[in-house]
Amino acid sequence: MLEIKDLCFKDVLKNINITFEPGIINVIVGANGSGKTVLFKNILGLLTKTSGEIIYNEQVQTRSNPYFKGAGALIEDPDFNNWNSGIDNLKYLASINGKINIDYVYDLMRRLNIYDDKDKIVRKYSLGMRKKIGIIQAIMEDQDLIILDEPSNGLDKESISVFHKIILELRDKNKTILIASHIDSDIKDIADRVIKMENGDIISDEVITHA
């Protein structure tokens, strides 16, 4: 469980109070500048909160220990070594924690229709291809907390459908999932809960019932 209590960041986030349970797909919506990405960066320890608490599975985020174990994320445009191949980038990232299931990585690449490009250098990847590699690195180590910032942006319709199936599988594995998106299908097809942000504040929080 991820708990956020009275979170403030400069003049961007204003006393955010919210809890995210595992096994639920939380889709956060809002215009550019509403605070979605800044919220994610605070949760991940990429920005240092001004005040408040962030707690994940009883791990309390501190200035000296800002990163949560078991978190995977895709924030803004993926940043990779442009002169290495897609698969080499993924293997390098996985080597940091020494945890990778290469068969799972290959399976994800096949499903997202990027397997045939795995040995191509990332410099030659399109935005959609880079986004697919970014999604894979965020989930390939069986991360329990998954935070994805506009993951469907740049994907074609078929790839979005495959991405949705993967996210639903992760929900069924009881992962804690946060997705920032402006894509209608991300909201209609997979969201269990839709949180709307505006001017650094949460203005609505709705549970979605799927037919």
C-alpha positions as a printed NumPy array, in Angstrom:
array([[  0.   ,   0.   ,   0.   ],
       [  1.176,   3.487,  -0.885],
       [  0.167,   6.268,   1.501],
       [  0.602,   9.978,   0.842],
       [ -0.056,  12.344,   3.719],
       [ -0.163,  16.144,   3.501],
       [  2.308,  16.133,   0.622],
       [  3.495,  19.545,  -0.56 ],
       [  6.143,  20.394,  -3.119],
       [  7.053,  24.056,  -3.48 ],
       [  4.019,  25.796,  -4.963],
       [  3.139,  22.845,  -7.23 ],
       [  1.567,  20.214,  -4.939],
       [ -0.865,  21.305,  -2.236],
       [ -1.483,  19.008,   0.737],
       [ -2.045,  15.814,  -1.222],
       [ -3.697,  13.088,   0.854],
       [ -4.393,   9.795,  -0.885],
       [ -3.885,   6.036,  -0.493],
       [ -3.247,   3.545,  -3.274],
       [ -4.103,  -0.105,  -2.622],
       [ -2.549,  -3.051,  -4.481],
       [ -4.599,  -4.815,  -7.127],
       [ -6.144,  -1.573,  -8.408],
       [ -5.333,   0.349, -11.584],
       [ -5.272,   4.021, -10.652],
       [ -5.419,   6.394, -13.618],
       [ -4.544,  10.009, -12.851],
       [ -5.836,  12.619, -15.27 ],
       [ -5.385,  16.357, -15.608],
       [ -4.116,  19.016, -17.962],
       [ -0.416,  19.643, -18.496],
       [  0.901,  21.407, -15.413],
       [ -1.741,  19.931, -13.111],
       [  0.91 ,  18.179, -11.01 ],
       [  0.726,  14.565, -12.191],
       [  4.385,  14.156, -13.136],
       [  5.6  ,  16.136, -10.123],
       [  3.537,  13.852,  -7.868],
       [  5.132,  10.789,  -9.46 ],
       [  8.633,  12.233,  -9.113],
       [  8.036,  12.922,  -5.425],
       [  6.813,   9.367,  -4.852],
       [  9.879,   7.988,  -6.61 ],
       [ 12.3  ,  10.239,  -4.729],
       [ 13.382,  12.064,  -7.891],
       [ 12.225,  15.294,  -6.274],
       [ 12.5  ,  16.127,  -2.576],
       [  9.136,  16.96 ,  -1.052],
       [  8.729,  20.244,   0.799],
       [  6.626,  18.631,   3.532],
       [  4.415,  15.644,   4.246],
       [  4.945,  11.891,   4.277],
       [  5.172,   9.181,   1.641],
       [  5.012,   5.601,   2.904],
       [  5.119,   2.42 ,   0.844],
       [  4.583,  -0.934,   2.562],
       [  5.772,   0.58 ,   5.846],
       [  8.902,   2.042,   4.213],
       [  8.951,   5.726,   5.094],
       [ 10.584,   7.938,   2.477],
       [ 13.339,  10.091,   3.97 ],
       [ 15.877,  12.51 ,   2.552],
       [ 18.65 ,   9.972,   3.156],
       [ 16.579,   7.05 ,   1.844],
       [ 14.289,   8.476,  -0.859],
       [ 13.841,   5.418,  -3.077],
       [ 11.399,   2.595,  -2.508],
       [ 12.517,  -0.978,  -3.081],
       [ 10.468,  -2.792,  -5.665],
       [  9.414,   0.268,  -7.643],
       [  9.411,   0.446, -11.433],
       [  8.688,   3.603, -13.362],
       [  8.419,   5.275, -16.726],
       [  8.561,   9.05 , -16.336],
       [  8.258,  11.376, -19.333],
       [ 10.34 ,  10.306, -22.352],
       [ 12.499,   7.226, -21.689],
       [ 16.21 ,   7.993, -21.374],
       [ 18.441,   5.267, -22.766],
       [ 21.933,   4.919, -24.161],
       [ 21.231,   5.83 , -27.786],
       [ 24.26 ,   3.915, -29.056],
       [ 23.329,   0.595, -27.464],
       [ 20.627,  -1.748, -28.672],
       [ 17.237,  -2.004, -27.027],
       [ 17.995,  -5.379, -25.472],
       [ 21.436,  -4.262, -24.259],
       [ 19.855,  -1.263, -22.544],
       [ 17.369,  -3.528, -20.777],
       [ 20.081,  -6.001, -19.745],
       [ 22.21 ,  -3.167, -18.364],
       [ 19.342,  -1.733, -16.321],
       [ 18.495,  -5.175, -14.976],
       [ 22.132,  -5.789, -14.017],
       [ 21.956,  -2.945, -11.478],
       [ 19.722,  -5.022,  -9.208],
       [ 20.918,  -8.343, -10.583],
       [ 17.378,  -9.421, -11.312],
       [ 16.077, -10.273, -14.743],
       [ 13.978, -12.973, -16.357],
       [ 15.204, -12.752, -19.918],
       [ 12.433, -15.021, -21.186],
       [  9.864, -12.614, -19.754],
       [ 11.651,  -9.686, -21.393],
       [ 11.636, -11.46 , -24.767],
       [  7.964, -12.331, -24.296],
       [  7.104,  -8.683, -23.613],
       [  9.108,  -7.587, -26.644],
       [  7.24 , -10.062, -28.839],
       [  3.862,  -9.002, -27.496],
       [  4.66 ,  -5.341, -28.032],
       [  5.982,  -6.113, -31.529],
       [  9.509,  -4.891, -30.886],
       [ 11.376,  -8.223, -30.666],
       [ 12.651,  -7.998, -34.244],
       [ 14.195,  -4.62 , -33.376],
       [ 15.841,  -5.724, -30.14 ],
       [ 19.363,  -5.548, -31.62 ],
       [ 18.855,  -2.178, -33.309],
       [ 20.5  ,   0.797, -31.585],
       [ 18.018,   2.945, -29.674],
       [ 19.062,   6.03 , -31.652],
       [ 17.115,   4.538, -34.558],
       [ 13.993,   3.834, -32.501],
       [ 10.788,   5.787, -33.025],
       [  9.019,   7.41 , -30.068],
       [  6.66 ,   4.454, -29.883],
       [  9.529,   1.962, -29.838],
       [ 11.287,   3.892, -27.077],
       [  8.055,   3.981, -25.12 ],
       [  7.696,   0.195, -25.42 ],
       [ 11.23 ,  -0.336, -24.093],
       [ 10.39 ,   2.09 , -21.284],
       [  7.299,   0.104, -20.337],
       [  9.276,  -3.134, -20.352],
       [ 12.019,  -1.785, -18.055],
       [  9.36 ,  -0.61 , -15.589],
       [  7.891,  -4.108, -15.143],
       [ 10.582,  -6.608, -16.174],
       [ 11.94 ,  -7.152, -12.649],
       [  8.576,  -8.11 , -11.151],
       [  8.246,  -4.696,  -9.5  ],
       [  5.406,  -4.372,  -7.   ],
       [  4.944,  -0.594,  -7.348],
       [  4.502,   0.458, -10.977],
       [  4.3  ,   4.137, -11.942],
       [  3.808,   5.022, -15.594],
       [  3.646,   8.567, -16.945],
       [  1.715,   8.741, -20.24 ],
       [  2.698,   5.19 , -21.28 ],
       [  0.224,   5.027, -24.177],
       [  1.476,   8.235, -25.788],
       [  3.182,   7.338, -29.066],
       [  1.751,   3.811, -29.226],
       [ -0.462,   2.636, -32.076],
       [ -3.93 ,   1.251, -31.382],
       [ -2.816,  -2.398, -31.447],
       [  0.074,  -1.736, -29.058],
       [ -2.224,   0.124, -26.663],
       [ -4.492,  -2.932, -26.602],
       [ -1.527,  -5.201, -25.808],
       [ -0.33 ,  -2.757, -23.137],
       [ -3.769,  -2.863, -21.518],
       [ -3.689,  -6.671, -21.39 ],
       [ -0.258,  -6.587, -19.731],
       [ -1.416,  -4.036, -17.142],
       [ -4.533,  -6.074, -16.351],
       [ -2.305,  -9.125, -15.807],
       [ -0.154,  -7.107, -13.398],
       [ -3.247,  -5.919, -11.534],
       [ -4.273,  -9.561, -11.127],
       [ -0.837, -10.181,  -9.581],
       [ -1.729,  -7.577,  -6.935],
       [  0.659,  -4.882,  -8.085],
       [  0.155,  -1.267,  -7.032],
       [ -0.316,   0.588, -10.323],
       [ -0.408,   4.343, -10.995],
       [ -0.824,   5.618, -14.543],
       [ -0.976,   9.239, -15.676],
       [ -2.809,   9.458, -18.964],
       [ -4.923,  11.592, -21.255],
       [ -5.779,   8.63 , -23.528],
       [ -9.516,   7.867, -23.348],
       [ -9.052,   4.109, -23.673],
       [ -6.705,   4.047, -20.674],
       [ -9.615,   5.389, -18.651],
       [-12.474,   3.453, -20.231],
       [-10.793,   0.071, -20.665],
       [ -8.535,  -0.499, -17.648],
       [ -9.054,   2.106, -14.928],
       [-10.47 ,   0.867, -11.631],
       [-10.161,   4.349, -10.185],
       [ -9.814,   7.757, -11.825],
       [ -8.198,  10.616,  -9.908],
       [ -8.34 ,  14.081, -11.405],
       [ -5.712,  16.691, -10.582],
       [ -5.882,  20.423, -11.162],
       [ -3.437,  23.105, -10.055],
       [ -1.508,  20.674,  -7.863],
       [ -4.544,  19.381,  -6.013],
       [ -6.859,  16.361,  -6.256],
       [-10.299,  17.614,  -7.255],
       [-12.073,  14.283,  -7.811],
       [-11.556,  10.605,  -6.98 ],
       [-13.923,   8.119,  -8.592],
       [-14.132,   4.315,  -8.461],
       [-15.003,   2.875, -11.868],
       [-17.316,  -0.114, -12.269],
       [-16.769,  -2.016, -15.496],
       [-19.659,  -3.836, -17.128]])
